Amino acid sequence: MNRFNVFKSKTTLVASGVVATASANAKSTKEELFSHTPDIDAGLHHAYMNRNELDWRQRLNLMWRWNETRDPSPEMKTICISTTAAIFYGFGLGAYVKSRETLQQFMEKNKHTMFASPFEAQRCLRDELLLSYAKGGTHYAWRLGVMVFIFTATSGSLTAIRGDVNPGDYAAARGVMGASVRFYKLGLRGATVGAIVGAFLGLVGGVAAWASQRISGETIHERWLREFKADEECRLKRLQEERKRQAESLGRGDLKTRLSNAVDWLFNDKSD
């Protein structure tokens, strides 16, 4: 009975000590994690607020960057979204076009073929369609993705350097895109024709973009500053949530370690 009372008192002492120590360690861990509250990058905020004071290299560096959470800048976000959408759209379009051609060719080639059963004909057609999906989708996806990336990257860089939406930037970007695409297939002469046609189409699109900006009443600087502040708020919120999860995880890990050590001490102590 005396031995049981000693064991009980030791257990109570250990449990209270473990809980108190774990609580204190969790509190100190949280205080350490949250002692430095994340805030908006002052340097970037100043750069966006005083963009006119930057030279063209600094403006390009401000555009082509990723933050610590791997998010693109407001200027580069348009390029990423447009290129990604073009890749998915190109894959779907290529898969549809190529599969339709494959279906017509299969029906023309095998209209007099005697298959062992309808299931065999369906299996052969399905295999050819799946292959055409992959080939056509990949072919269209990378071509359309490259075209859109060239256009958006060139026009976005020129807009960032100039600091304003200008139809001439869109014409130049579309000309570069047309020349690149046509040079790949038709050489220098095709590149010249592609540049001229692309520049004309880009000029029309640039006029539309310039008019829409003037109608909205918001300059490109104001829009990028607004998007920068919104992105920074989202980034700070994610960092705070991540720190909170780290604090909770460290607190649980510390309590688990303390309990394990207490149990070992409780049952392996040879003094009693």
C-alpha positions as CSV (number, residue, x, y, z in Angstrom):
1,M,0.0,0.0,0.0
2,N,2.9,2.3,0.8
3,R,4.5,1.5,-2.5
4,F,1.2,2.3,-4.3
5,N,1.0,5.7,-2.6
6,V,4.6,6.5,-3.6
7,F,3.8,5.6,-7.2
8,K,0.6,7.7,-7.2
9,S,2.4,10.7,-5.8
10,K,5.2,10.4,-8.3
11,T,2.7,10.1,-11.1
12,T,0.9,13.2,-10.0
13,L,4.1,15.1,-9.7
14,V,5.3,14.1,-13.1
15,A,2.0,14.9,-14.8
16,S,1.8,18.4,-13.3
17,G,5.5,19.1,-14.1
18,V,5.1,17.9,-17.7
19,V,2.0,20.0,-18.3
20,A,3.5,23.1,-16.8
21,T,6.8,22.7,-18.7
22,A,5.0,22.0,-22.0
23,S,2.7,25.0,-21.5
24,A,5.7,27.3,-20.7
25,N,7.7,26.0,-23.7
26,A,4.7,26.4,-26.0
27,K,4.2,29.9,-24.8
28,S,7.9,30.8,-25.3
29,T,7.8,29.1,-28.8
30,K,4.8,31.2,-29.8
31,E,6.4,34.4,-28.5
32,E,9.6,33.6,-30.4
33,L,7.7,32.9,-33.7
34,F,5.4,35.9,-33.4
35,S,8.0,38.4,-32.0
36,H,8.7,39.5,-35.6
37,T,5.4,40.3,-37.2
38,P,5.6,40.2,-41.0
39,D,4.9,43.4,-42.8
40,I,4.8,44.8,-46.3
41,D,8.2,45.1,-48.0
42,A,9.0,48.8,-47.5
43,G,11.5,48.8,-50.4
44,L,9.0,47.3,-52.9
45,H,6.2,49.6,-51.6
46,H,8.4,52.6,-52.1
47,A,9.3,51.5,-55.6
48,Y,5.7,51.0,-56.6
49,M,4.8,54.4,-55.1
50,N,7.6,56.2,-56.8
51,R,7.9,54.3,-60.0
52,N,8.7,57.4,-62.1
53,E,12.0,57.7,-60.2
54,L,13.3,54.3,-61.4
55,D,15.3,53.8,-64.5
56,W,14.3,51.2,-67.1
57,R,16.5,48.4,-65.6
58,Q,15.0,48.9,-62.2
59,R,11.5,48.8,-63.6
60,L,12.3,45.5,-65.4
61,N,13.8,44.1,-62.2
62,L,10.6,45.2,-60.4
63,M,8.5,43.3,-62.9
64,W,10.5,40.1,-63.4
65,R,10.6,38.9,-59.8
66,W,9.1,36.3,-57.4
67,N,8.4,37.0,-53.7
68,E,9.3,34.7,-50.8
69,T,6.1,32.7,-51.2
70,R,6.9,32.1,-54.9
71,D,4.2,34.4,-56.2
72,P,4.9,36.5,-59.3
73,S,4.8,40.3,-59.4
74,P,1.5,42.0,-60.5
75,E,3.1,42.8,-63.9
76,M,4.3,39.2,-64.4
77,K,1.1,37.7,-63.1
78,T,-0.7,38.6,-66.4
79,I,2.0,36.8,-68.3
80,C,1.7,33.7,-66.2
81,I,-2.1,33.6,-66.3
82,S,-2.2,34.2,-70.1
83,T,0.4,31.7,-70.9
84,T,-1.1,29.0,-68.7
85,A,-4.6,29.6,-70.2
86,A,-3.1,29.5,-73.7
87,I,-1.5,26.1,-73.0
88,F,-4.7,24.5,-71.7
89,Y,-6.7,26.0,-74.5
90,G,-4.2,24.9,-77.1
91,F,-4.2,21.4,-75.7
92,G,-8.0,21.1,-75.9
93,L,-8.1,22.6,-79.4
94,G,-5.3,20.4,-80.7
95,A,-6.8,17.3,-79.2
96,Y,-10.2,18.1,-80.8
97,V,-8.7,18.9,-84.3
98,K,-6.4,16.0,-84.4
99,S,-8.9,13.5,-83.1
100,R,-11.4,14.6,-85.7
101,E,-8.9,14.0,-88.4
102,T,-8.0,10.7,-87.0
103,L,-11.6,9.6,-86.8
104,Q,-12.2,10.5,-90.5
105,Q,-9.0,8.8,-91.6
106,F,-9.9,5.6,-89.6
107,M,-13.4,5.4,-91.1
108,E,-12.0,6.0,-94.6
109,K,-9.2,3.5,-94.2
110,N,-11.2,0.7,-92.6
111,K,-14.6,1.0,-94.3
112,H,-14.0,-2.3,-96.1
113,T,-12.1,-4.0,-93.2
114,M,-13.8,-6.9,-91.5
115,F,-13.1,-6.9,-87.8
116,A,-13.6,-9.9,-85.7
117,S,-16.1,-8.1,-83.6
118,P,-17.4,-4.6,-83.0
119,F,-15.4,-4.5,-79.8
120,E,-12.2,-5.0,-81.7
121,A,-13.1,-2.1,-84.0
122,Q,-13.9,0.1,-81.0
123,R,-10.6,-0.8,-79.3
124,C,-8.5,0.0,-82.4
125,L,-10.4,3.3,-82.8
126,R,-10.0,4.2,-79.1
127,D,-6.2,3.5,-79.3
128,E,-5.7,5.8,-82.3
129,L,-7.9,8.5,-80.8
130,L,-5.9,8.5,-77.5
131,L,-2.7,8.8,-79.4
132,S,-4.1,11.6,-81.5
133,Y,-5.3,13.4,-78.4
134,A,-1.8,13.4,-77.0
135,K,0.0,14.4,-80.2
136,G,-2.4,17.1,-81.3
137,G,-2.8,18.5,-77.8
138,T,0.9,18.7,-77.1
139,H,1.6,20.2,-80.6
140,Y,-1.0,23.0,-80.3
141,A,-0.3,23.6,-76.6
142,W,3.4,24.4,-76.8
143,R,3.0,26.5,-80.0
144,L,0.2,28.6,-78.6
145,G,1.9,28.9,-75.2
146,V,5.1,30.1,-76.8
147,M,3.2,32.6,-79.0
148,V,1.3,34.1,-76.1
149,F,4.3,34.2,-73.8
150,I,6.3,36.1,-76.5
151,F,3.5,38.6,-76.9
152,T,2.7,39.2,-73.3
153,A,6.3,39.2,-72.1
154,T,7.3,41.7,-74.8
155,S,4.3,44.0,-74.4
156,G,4.5,43.8,-70.6
157,S,8.2,44.6,-70.5
158,L,7.7,47.6,-72.9
159,T,4.8,48.8,-70.8
160,A,6.8,48.5,-67.6
161,I,9.7,50.5,-69.1
162,R,7.4,53.2,-70.6
163,G,5.2,53.3,-67.5
164,D,2.0,53.7,-69.6
165,V,-0.1,51.7,-72.1
166,N,0.9,52.6,-75.6
167,P,-0.5,51.0,-78.8
168,G,3.1,51.0,-80.3
169,D,4.2,48.6,-77.6
170,Y,1.5,46.1,-78.6
171,A,2.3,46.5,-82.2
172,A,6.0,45.8,-81.6
173,A,5.2,42.8,-79.4
174,R,2.8,41.3,-81.9
175,G,5.3,42.0,-84.7
176,V,8.0,40.1,-82.7
177,M,5.5,37.2,-82.2
178,G,4.6,37.0,-85.8
179,A,8.2,37.1,-87.0
180,S,9.2,34.4,-84.5
181,V,6.4,32.1,-85.6
182,R,6.8,32.6,-89.3
183,F,10.6,32.4,-89.2
184,Y,10.3,28.9,-87.6
185,K,8.4,27.6,-90.6
186,L,9.0,29.9,-93.6
187,G,12.4,31.5,-92.9
188,L,13.4,35.2,-93.2
189,R,10.8,36.1,-95.9
190,G,8.0,34.6,-93.9
191,A,9.3,36.3,-90.7
192,T,9.1,39.7,-92.5
193,V,5.5,39.1,-93.6
194,G,4.6,37.8,-90.1
195,A,6.1,40.9,-88.5
196,I,4.2,43.3,-90.7
197,V,0.8,41.5,-90.3
198,G,1.4,41.0,-86.6
199,A,2.3,44.6,-86.0
200,F,-0.9,45.8,-87.7
201,L,-3.0,43.4,-85.6
202,G,-1.1,44.4,-82.5
203,L,-1.7,48.1,-83.2
204,V,-5.5,47.4,-83.3
205,G,-5.3,45.5,-80.0
206,G,-3.1,48.2,-78.5
207,V,-5.6,50.9,-79.4
208,A,-8.4,48.9,-77.7
209,A,-6.3,48.4,-74.6
210,W,-5.4,52.1,-74.5
211,A,-9.0,53.1,-74.8
212,S,-10.2,50.7,-72.1
213,Q,-7.6,52.1,-69.7
214,R,-8.7,55.6,-70.4
215,I,-12.3,54.7,-69.9
216,S,-11.6,53.0,-66.6
217,G,-9.9,56.1,-65.2
218,E,-7.1,54.1,-63.5
219,T,-3.5,54.4,-64.7
220,I,-1.3,51.4,-65.1
221,H,0.8,52.5,-62.1
222,E,-2.3,52.7,-59.9
223,R,-3.5,49.3,-61.0
224,W,-0.1,47.7,-60.3
225,L,0.1,49.4,-56.9
226,R,-3.4,48.2,-56.0
227,E,-2.6,44.6,-57.1
228,F,0.8,44.8,-55.2
229,K,-1.0,45.7,-51.9
230,A,-3.6,43.0,-52.4
231,D,-0.9,40.4,-53.1
232,E,1.1,41.5,-50.1
233,E,-1.9,41.2,-47.8
234,C,-2.5,37.6,-49.0
235,R,1.2,36.8,-48.6
236,L,1.3,38.2,-45.0
237,K,-1.9,36.2,-44.2
238,R,-0.3,33.0,-45.4
239,L,2.9,33.7,-43.4
240,Q,0.9,34.3,-40.2
241,E,-1.1,31.1,-40.7
242,E,2.2,29.1,-41.4
243,R,3.7,30.5,-38.2
244,K,0.6,29.6,-36.2
245,R,0.8,26.0,-37.6
246,Q,4.5,25.8,-36.7
247,A,3.9,27.0,-33.2
248,E,1.1,24.4,-32.7
249,S,3.2,21.6,-34.1
250,L,6.2,22.5,-31.9
251,G,3.9,22.6,-28.9
252,R,2.5,19.2,-29.6
253,G,6.0,17.8,-30.3
254,D,7.4,19.2,-27.0
255,L,4.5,17.8,-25.0
256,K,4.9,14.3,-26.6
257,T,8.6,14.3,-25.8
258,R,8.1,15.4,-22.2
259,L,5.5,12.7,-21.6
260,S,7.7,10.0,-23.2
261,N,10.6,11.0,-20.9
262,A,8.4,11.1,-17.9
263,V,7.0,7.6,-18.5
264,D,10.6,6.3,-18.9
265,W,11.6,7.9,-15.7
266,L,8.5,6.6,-13.9
267,F,8.9,3.0,-14.8
268,N,12.6,2.7,-15.0
269,D,13.6,4.4,-11.8
270,K,15.2,1.8,-9.6
271,S,15.4,3.9,-6.4
272,D,12.0,2.7,-5.1
